Amino acid sequence: MNRTHGMLQSPGYPHHYPHSIDCRWTIVADFGKRIQFIFTHLDVEPSANCSYDYVEFKEGQSLYDRGASLARFCNWTSSPEYEVPL
């Protein structure tokens, strides 16, 4: 399937997501193409240094490649390293 747009949301949205859940989505784009994410709502459990709940973007070469972290976002904003996305 070749889609150019879509929506991701946690299980149970717009209500609370289940306890101890770990969601992962794999987004694939052709070489040279950009992927843009627009957050309309981000509400995760606040924690220092994003140690509990967060949204993280990683880059990898395959579905099984854990890749390097590109960015991590959470509701803790005391550090510019972990900001809520605009």
SEKE-137127 format. One record per residue: residue number from 1; residue in three letters; x, y, z of N, C-alpha, C in turn. Coordinates in Angstrom, 3 decimals, always signed. Example, Ala and Ser with C-alpha at 12.3 -4.5 7.8 and 13.67 -1.06 7.14 Angstrom:
<site 1 "ALA" <+13.190 -5.690 +7.800> <+12.300 -4.500 +7.800> <+13.200 -3.300 +7.800>>,
<site 2 "SER" <+12.850 -2.250 +7.080> <+13.670 -1.060 +7.140> <+12.900 +0.030 +7.870>>,
% end
This chain:
<site 1 "MET" <+0.851 -1.183 +0.000> <+0.000 +0.000 +0.000> <+0.893 +1.242 +0.000>>,
<site 2 "ASN" <+0.626 +2.159 -0.873> <+1.404 +3.389 -0.982> <+0.534 +4.555 -0.529>>,
<site 3 "ARG" <+0.710 +4.967 +0.719> <-0.076 +6.067 +1.275> <+0.807 +7.279 +1.447>>,
<site 4 "THR" <+0.242 +8.442 +1.291> <+1.003 +9.679 +1.454> <+0.653 +10.407 +2.747>>,
<site 5 "HIS" <-0.366 +9.933 +3.471> <-0.714 +10.561 +4.740> <-1.504 +9.567 +5.593>>,
<site 6 "GLY" <-1.582 +9.852 +6.865> <-2.314 +8.988 +7.770> <-2.310 +9.565 +9.166>>,
<site 7 "MET" <-2.861 +8.804 +10.104> <-2.961 +9.268 +11.478> <-2.549 +8.129 +12.409>>,
<site 8 "LEU" <-1.767 +8.459 +13.419> <-1.388 +7.514 +14.466> <-2.000 +7.987 +15.769>>,
<site 9 "GLN" <-2.508 +7.049 +16.540> <-3.014 +7.406 +17.862> <-2.889 +6.194 +18.780>>,
<site 10 "SER" <-2.748 +6.468 +20.061> <-2.568 +5.390 +21.027> <-3.880 +4.630 +21.221>>,
<site 11 "PRO" <-3.773 +3.364 +21.687> <-4.985 +2.592 +21.986> <-5.846 +3.316 +23.015>>,
<site 12 "GLY" <-7.132 +3.360 +22.765> <-8.059 +4.005 +23.689> <-8.242 +5.490 +23.474>>,
<site 13 "TYR" <-7.470 +6.098 +22.558> <-7.589 +7.541 +22.329> <-9.023 +7.885 +21.958>>,
<site 14 "PRO" <-9.613 +8.921 +22.495> <-9.038 +10.052 +23.223> <-8.979 +9.850 +24.733>>,
<site 15 "HIS" <-9.261 +8.655 +25.215> <-9.175 +8.377 +26.648> <-7.761 +7.933 +26.991>>,
<site 16 "HIS" <-7.527 +7.632 +28.250> <-6.206 +7.207 +28.707> <-5.786 +5.920 +28.010>>,
<site 17 "TYR" <-4.510 +5.806 +27.762> <-3.981 +4.570 +27.192> <-3.772 +3.560 +28.318>>,
<site 18 "PRO" <-3.778 +2.267 +27.999> <-3.644 +1.234 +29.033> <-2.292 +1.298 +29.751>>,
<site 19 "HIS" <-2.257 +0.802 +30.985> <-1.017 +0.742 +31.759> <-0.036 -0.223 +31.102>>,
<site 20 "SER" <+1.242 +0.070 +31.244> <+2.335 -0.805 +30.786> <+2.247 -1.158 +29.302>>,
<site 21 "ILE" <+1.793 -0.238 +28.487> <+1.693 -0.503 +27.057> <+2.910 +0.088 +26.338>>,
<site 22 "ASP" <+3.358 -0.587 +25.336> <+4.504 -0.148 +24.539> <+4.083 -0.228 +23.078>>,
<site 23 "CYS" <+3.825 +0.909 +22.471> <+3.357 +0.953 +21.078> <+4.513 +1.350 +20.168>>,
<site 24 "ARG" <+4.611 +0.692 +19.022> <+5.631 +1.022 +18.023> <+4.987 +1.015 +16.654>>,
<site 25 "TRP" <+5.319 +2.014 +15.868> <+4.855 +2.096 +14.497> <+6.071 +2.223 +13.598>>,
<site 26 "THR" <+6.033 +1.571 +12.468> <+7.110 +1.666 +11.499> <+6.609 +2.460 +10.307>>,
<site 27 "ILE" <+7.294 +3.550 +10.010> <+6.961 +4.426 +8.887> <+8.096 +4.285 +7.880>>,
<site 28 "VAL" <+7.766 +3.986 +6.644> <+8.774 +3.776 +5.611> <+8.595 +4.825 +4.520>>,
<site 29 "ALA" <+9.720 +5.387 +4.090> <+9.689 +6.366 +2.993> <+10.815 +6.034 +2.018>>,
<site 30 "ASP" <+10.601 +6.380 +0.780> <+11.640 +6.191 -0.230> <+12.836 +7.077 +0.081>>,
<site 31 "PHE" <+14.012 +6.635 -0.345> <+15.234 +7.401 -0.144> <+15.052 +8.805 -0.724>>,
<site 32 "GLY" <+15.466 +9.807 +0.028> <+15.363 +11.188 -0.423> <+14.042 +11.856 -0.098>>,
<site 33 "LYS" <+13.073 +11.098 +0.391> <+11.770 +11.670 +0.751> <+11.775 +12.060 +2.220>>,
<site 34 "ARG" <+10.952 +13.026 +2.573> <+10.835 +13.497 +3.955> <+9.553 +12.979 +4.568>>,
<site 35 "ILE" <+9.606 +12.828 +5.881> <+8.415 +12.458 +6.644> <+8.135 +13.598 +7.610>>,
<site 36 "GLN" <+6.879 +14.046 +7.644> <+6.496 +15.139 +8.536> <+5.435 +14.635 +9.498>>,
<site 37 "PHE" <+5.637 +14.913 +10.789> <+4.659 +14.579 +11.816> <+4.112 +15.868 +12.387>>,
<site 38 "ILE" <+2.802 +15.947 +12.502> <+2.138 +17.101 +13.095> <+1.374 +16.594 +14.312>>,
<site 39 "PHE" <+1.759 +17.072 +15.489> <+1.095 +16.671 +16.718> <-0.088 +17.601 +16.949>>,
<site 40 "THR" <-1.273 +17.022 +17.078> <-2.437 +17.823 +17.440> <-2.724 +17.692 +18.932>>,
<site 41 "HIS" <-2.165 +16.625 +19.556> <-2.379 +16.396 +20.978> <-1.286 +15.460 +21.476>>,
<site 42 "LEU" <-0.605 +15.844 +22.548> <+0.384 +14.981 +23.184> <+0.179 +15.080 +24.685>>,
<site 43 "ASP" <-0.295 +14.006 +25.280> <-0.570 +13.999 +26.709> <-0.044 +12.686 +27.275>>,
<site 44 "VAL" <+1.164 +12.725 +27.823> <+1.775 +11.551 +28.429> <+2.103 +11.863 +29.881>>,
<site 45 "GLU" <+2.295 +10.798 +30.667> <+2.607 +10.969 +32.085> <+3.916 +11.727 +32.242>>,
<site 46 "PRO" <+3.910 +12.857 +32.952> <+5.143 +13.622 +33.131> <+6.177 +12.843 +33.937>>,
<site 47 "SER" <+7.426 +12.965 +33.534> <+8.515 +12.337 +34.273> <+9.813 +13.055 +33.934>>,
<site 48 "ALA" <+10.686 +13.143 +34.911> <+11.978 +13.786 +34.686> <+12.756 +13.017 +33.619>>,
<site 49 "ASN" <+13.327 +13.752 +32.677> <+14.157 +13.173 +31.626> <+13.427 +12.154 +30.756>>,
<site 50 "CYS" <+12.118 +12.265 +30.642> <+11.317 +11.353 +29.805> <+11.561 +9.895 +30.186>>,
<site 51 "SER" <+11.696 +9.606 +31.456> <+12.040 +8.248 +31.870> <+10.856 +7.285 +31.854>>,
<site 52 "TYR" <+9.615 +7.788 +31.833> <+8.455 +6.898 +31.803> <+7.814 +6.911 +30.424>>,
<site 53 "ASP" <+6.908 +7.824 +30.196> <+6.166 +7.863 +28.933> <+6.747 +8.919 +28.005>>,
<site 54 "TYR" <+6.859 +8.584 +26.742> <+7.421 +9.521 +25.768> <+7.104 +9.054 +24.355>>,
<site 55 "VAL" <+7.306 +9.954 +23.412> <+7.247 +9.648 +21.986> <+8.662 +9.803 +21.472>>,
<site 56 "GLU" <+9.169 +8.775 +20.810> <+10.544 +8.810 +20.330> <+10.591 +8.446 +18.854>>,
<site 57 "PHE" <+11.415 +9.176 +18.116> <+11.625 +8.905 +16.696> <+13.017 +8.313 +16.524>>,
<site 58 "LYS" <+13.074 +7.196 +15.788> <+14.353 +6.548 +15.516> <+14.487 +6.324 +14.021>>,
<site 59 "GLU" <+15.723 +6.274 +13.569> <+15.992 +6.017 +12.162> <+16.666 +4.664 +12.039>>,
<site 60 "GLY" <+16.179 +3.833 +11.137> <+16.762 +2.512 +10.948> <+16.709 +2.105 +9.488>>,
<site 61 "GLN" <+17.431 +1.062 +9.172> <+17.508 +0.577 +7.800> <+16.525 -0.550 +7.515>>,
<site 62 "SER" <+15.962 -1.154 +8.553> <+15.014 -2.250 +8.360> <+13.995 -2.231 +9.485>>,
<site 63 "LEU" <+12.994 -3.090 +9.377> <+11.966 -3.157 +10.408> <+12.525 -3.613 +11.752>>,
<site 64 "TYR" <+13.651 -4.326 +11.727> <+14.224 -4.870 +12.953> <+15.404 -4.054 +13.476>>,
<site 65 "ASP" <+15.800 -3.037 +12.757> <+16.908 -2.177 +13.158> <+16.396 -1.166 +14.177>>,
<site 66 "ARG" <+16.932 -1.189 +15.381> <+16.480 -0.263 +16.426> <+16.928 +1.161 +16.147>>,
<site 67 "GLY" <+17.995 +1.357 +15.423> <+18.430 +2.667 +14.970> <+18.767 +3.655 +16.068>>,
<site 68 "ALA" <+19.315 +4.762 +15.647> <+19.677 +5.846 +16.561> <+18.455 +6.711 +16.851>>,
<site 69 "SER" <+18.394 +7.225 +18.060> <+17.296 +8.110 +18.436> <+17.489 +9.467 +17.761>>,
<site 70 "LEU" <+16.447 +9.932 +17.076> <+16.484 +11.251 +16.433> <+15.913 +12.326 +17.355>>,
<site 71 "ALA" <+14.870 +11.965 +18.112> <+14.226 +12.918 +19.022> <+13.341 +12.154 +19.997>>,
<site 72 "ARG" <+13.194 +12.703 +21.194> <+12.304 +12.129 +22.204> <+11.506 +13.275 +22.811>>,
<site 73 "PHE" <+10.186 +13.088 +22.917> <+9.296 +14.123 +23.425> <+8.457 +13.582 +24.569>>,
<site 74 "CYS" <+8.263 +14.428 +25.592> <+7.406 +14.063 +26.712> <+6.841 +15.339 +27.318>>,
<site 75 "ASN" <+6.101 +15.222 +28.417> <+5.518 +16.407 +29.058> <+6.462 +17.083 +30.025>>,
<site 76 "TRP" <+7.679 +16.593 +30.153> <+8.665 +17.231 +31.023> <+9.459 +18.207 +30.173>>,
<site 77 "THR" <+9.407 +19.496 +30.478> <+10.039 +20.485 +29.609> <+11.111 +21.303 +30.309>>,
<site 78 "SER" <+11.660 +20.804 +31.424> <+12.676 +21.596 +32.106> <+14.016 +21.532 +31.377>>,
<site 79 "SER" <+14.167 +20.606 +30.457> <+15.388 +20.468 +29.706> <+15.093 +20.685 +28.223>>,
<site 80 "PRO" <+15.859 +21.544 +27.535> <+15.604 +21.767 +26.105> <+15.828 +20.507 +25.281>>,
<site 81 "GLU" <+16.511 +19.509 +25.852> <+16.739 +18.254 +25.135> <+15.431 +17.474 +24.976>>,
<site 82 "TYR" <+14.479 +17.670 +25.906> <+13.230 +16.928 +25.892> <+12.055 +17.910 +25.870>>,
<site 83 "GLU" <+11.775 +18.466 +24.753> <+10.690 +19.439 +24.621> <+9.448 +18.787 +24.036>>,
<site 84 "VAL" <+8.317 +19.426 +24.239> <+7.093 +19.013 +23.571> <+7.169 +19.533 +22.144>>,
<site 85 "PRO" <+6.881 +18.709 +21.143> <+7.010 +19.156 +19.751> <+6.026 +20.259 +19.423>>,
<site 86 "LEU" <+6.420 +21.143 +18.518> <+5.558 +22.234 +18.069> <+4.687 +21.786 +16.930>>,
% end
